[in-house]
Amino acid sequence: MQILTLNPYIDMKVNRKFKDSVFTKLFNDPDLLRELYCALRGCSLPSDIPVSINTLEKVLYMDLYNDISFEIGGKLVVLIEHQSTVNPNMALRMFFYISKILEKMIKKKGMYTEKPILIPRPEFYVLYNGRKSYPDSSILKLSDLFWKPPESDSDEKPDPLMELEVKVLNINEGKNKDIVKRCKKLSDYSVFITKTYEYYDEHKEVEKSIEEAIKYCRKHDILREFLEIHGSEVVSMILEEWNIDEAMEVWREEAWEDGLAEGLEKGIKQEREEIYKLLEQGCSIETIKQRLTQ
């Protein structure tokens, strides 16, 4: 089956390099990241505490990527933003990503020393600004994805041998007011995304909606300087992000038509869950179909 190509910017047949998002470009500054981190944590840090951005580059779309990762005060913060839907496998994706970052930070020969290697304490955040209703915050755990064996006679619940927690924060306008109040750029970003949605409801044209949101924000001194400098880039970046979301929906629908119905007829719950996991990992439709017929 052919994968639908939604516009000239996206070719779902070929892995491509993931470009900057509006959020990445907006917060790609140590001072702004310090302010953002303090807002997320509800804390205050000295203005001279160093912030080191270490976002991985050249990571393939539909494979592993994030928007920003940085070190601050002995902590390694991995931040993924602009999730229009909350991915239940985000903890697993974060696990893969933090492994790549640590591998980059630690030289291989250092692993064989007799001294323990001290690493920054990782923290993981997802900023949600999709349209569906979502609570102000939630926690996604890696252990929730562990395969659970059939119930035994024992009532004892085994402790997970490995854990990773991701905090999901809803940054839509009106949500988590304390957080956005402490970081004006985050508040402005939230308003900009909200206005884009509102104009889309009115026009049903993505590009026109983005342009109208930019005009509104510039007029009302919301991200004005940023939008004056990067306005054309912002249009391209949001068009790309928007169409990636649409492409994923198409991908899910095609997978359902090609394989999920068959799995449901068999009544195999494990098979259905496997399909969703493969979709979220970016597997092709052909790969999923082959897995179903094995």
C-alpha positions, 0 to 999 in steps of 0.5 A, spaced: 500 500 500 502 507 498 503 511 504 499 518 503 503 524 502 500 530 504 504 536 502 511 537 498 514 538 505 512 531 507 514 524 504 512 518 509 516 513 504 523 516 506 526 517 513 528 524 513 532 529 518 527 532 523 527 540 523 527 545 529 520 546 531 517 553 533 518 551 541 526 549 539 527 555 536 524 559 541 527 556 547 534 555 544 537 560 549 540 558 556 537 564 560 530 562 557 531 555 559 533 556 566 526 560 566 522 555 563 526 550 568 524 554 574 517 554 572 516 547 571 519 545 577 516 551 581 523 553 584 528 559 583 535 558 581 541 563 581 541 567 574 549 565 573 547 557 574 550 554 567 545 551 562 548 547 557 544 545 551 546 538 549 540 536 544 542 530 539 542 532 532 541 528 526 536 524 529 531 521 524 524 523 524 519 517 526 525 514 529 528 517 536 528 525 536 526 530 542 526 538 541 530 540 547 535 537 552 540 540 557 544 540 563 542 545 569 544 544 576 547 537 576 540 535 572 539 532 565 533 535 563 530 532 557 524 536 554 519 534 548 514 539 547 508 540 542 504 533 543 497 534 540 496 527 542 499 524 548 503 518 546 503 512 551 510 509 549 513 516 551 517 513 557 520 508 552 522 513 547 525 517 553 529 511 555 532 510 548 533 517 548 537 518 554 541 512 553 543 516 547 545 522 550 549 518 556 553 514 551 555 521 548 557 524 554 561 518 557 567 516 553 567 508 552 574 507 555 571 511 562 566 505 563 572 500 565 575 504 570 574 502 577 571 509 580 563 510 579 561 514 574 557 520 576 552 522 571 547 528 572 540 526 575 535 526 569 528 529 569 523 528 563 517 532 561 512 533 555 508 539 554 501 537 551 498 542 547 493 538 543 485 539 542 483 533 546 481 534 553 487 532 558 488 534 565 493 539 568 498 533 569 499 526 569 505 521 570 507 516 564 511 510 567 516 505 563 514 500 568 506 501 565 509 498 559 512 491 562 509 485 559 505 482 565 505 475 566 499 471 567 496 472 574 499 467 579 497 464 586 501 469 589 498 476 591 505 479 591 506 485 586 514 485 584 517 491 584 520 494 577 527 492 576 528 499 572 523 505 572 523 512 568 517 517 569 515 522 564 511 528 567 506 530 562 504 538 563 498 541 559 500 548 557 494 549 553 491 556 555 488 556 561 491 550 564 497 550 569 496 557 570 502 557 575 507 554 571 505 559 565 505 565 569 512 564 571 515 563 564 512 569 559 515 566 553 511 559 555 505 563 556 506 567 549 507 560 546 501 557 549 497 563 546 500 563 539 498 555 539 491 557 541 490 562 536 492 558 531 487 553 533 482 558 533 483 561 526 483 554 523 476 552 526 474 559 522 478 558 516 479 551 515 486 552 512 492 551 516 497 556 512 492 562 513 490 560 520 498 560 522 499 567 518 493 570 522 495 567 529 502 571 527 498 577 525 494 577 532 500 576 536 505 581 533 499 586 534 498 584 541 505 584 543 505 576 544 512 573 541 512 580 537 520 580 536 521 573 535 515 572 530 518 579 526 524 575 525 522 568 524 515 569 521 516 565 515 520 560 518 514 559 523 509 558 518 513 552 515 515 549 521 508 549 524 505 546 517 510 541 517 508 539 524 501 539 523 502 535 517 506 530 521 500 529 526 495 528 520 500 523 517 500 519 523 493 519 523 492 516 516 498 511 518 493 509 524 487 508 519 491 504 514 494 499 519 487 498 522 484 497 515 490 492 513 491 488 519 487 490 526 480 488 524 483 481 522 487 481 529 480 483 533 476 477 529 481 473 532 480 476 539 487 476 540 488 482 545 496 482 545 496 482 537 492 489 537 497 492 543 503 490 538 500 494 532 499 500 536 506 499 539 509 498 532 505 504 529 508 509 535 515 506 533 514 508 526 514 501 523 512 501 516 505 498 514 508 492 511 512 491 517 506 491 521 502 486 516 508 481 516 508 481 523 500 480 523 501 474 518 507 470 522 
